[in-house]
Amino acid sequence: MQKIKYRAVFKSSGWIFTVWGMIVVMKGLYDVFVGLPESEFVPIANWSKYAGFEVVYGLACIMMGLVVFEFSKKVPEILERE
């Protein structure tokens, strides 16, 4: 009989989504308020739209991580396989 830590898989993926979302949100907020375009050929308007997309994408990743955390509460801790 083999025991598999099933809930740990969901929790680790939840952490990955949440941490990645925090990194992207911080980068997006930096680009919105402080950062300048990395190329001289990118207009500021397009740069701010891209930075806004980064913030929204990061928030979506954080929300996905939180949803995975909530779902992991309903998953059994250990599965036993034969």
C-alpha positions in Angstrom: 0.0 0.0 0.0 1.4 3.4 -1.0 0.5 6.7 0.8 0.4 9.9 -1.2 0.3 13.3 0.3 -2.5 14.7 -1.8 -3.3 17.9 -0.1 0.4 19.0 -0.2 0.2 19.1 -4.0 -2.7 21.6 -3.9 -1.1 23.7 -1.2 2.2 24.0 -3.1 0.5 25.0 -6.3 -1.5 27.6 -4.3 1.7 29.0 -2.9 3.3 29.1 -6.4 0.3 31.1 -7.7 0.2 33.4 -4.8 3.9 34.2 -4.7 4.1 34.7 -8.5 1.1 37.0 -8.3 2.7 39.1 -5.6 5.9 39.4 -7.7 4.0 40.4 -10.8 1.8 43.0 -8.9 4.9 44.6 -7.4 6.6 44.8 -10.8 3.4 46.2 -12.3 3.0 48.9 -9.6 6.7 49.8 -10.0 6.2 50.2 -13.8 3.0 52.3 -13.3 4.4 54.8 -10.7 8.3 54.7 -11.1 9.5 52.8 -14.0 10.2 54.1 -17.5 9.8 52.2 -20.8 12.7 49.9 -21.4 12.9 51.0 -25.0 12.8 54.6 -26.3 10.4 53.5 -29.0 7.6 52.6 -26.6 5.1 55.4 -25.9 4.2 56.1 -22.3 0.5 55.4 -23.0 1.3 51.9 -24.2 3.7 51.4 -21.3 1.0 52.3 -18.7 -1.5 49.9 -20.4 1.1 47.1 -20.2 1.8 47.9 -16.6 -1.9 47.9 -15.8 -2.2 44.5 -17.5 0.7 43.2 -15.2 -1.2 44.4 -12.1 -4.4 42.7 -13.2 -2.6 39.5 -14.1 -0.8 39.5 -10.8 -4.1 40.0 -8.9 -5.7 37.2 -10.9 -2.8 34.9 -9.9 -3.2 35.8 -6.3 -6.9 35.1 -6.5 -6.3 31.7 -8.2 -3.8 30.8 -5.4 -6.5 31.7 -2.8 -9.1 29.6 -4.6 -6.7 26.6 -4.7 -6.1 27.1 -0.9 -9.8 27.0 -0.3 -10.2 23.9 -2.5 -7.3 22.1 -0.7 -9.3 22.2 2.5 -11.9 19.9 0.9 -9.2 17.4 -0.4 -8.2 14.5 1.8 -4.7 14.8 3.4 -3.4 11.4 2.3 -4.5 9.0 -0.4 -3.8 5.3 -0.1 -3.1 3.4 -3.3 -2.7 -0.3 -3.6 
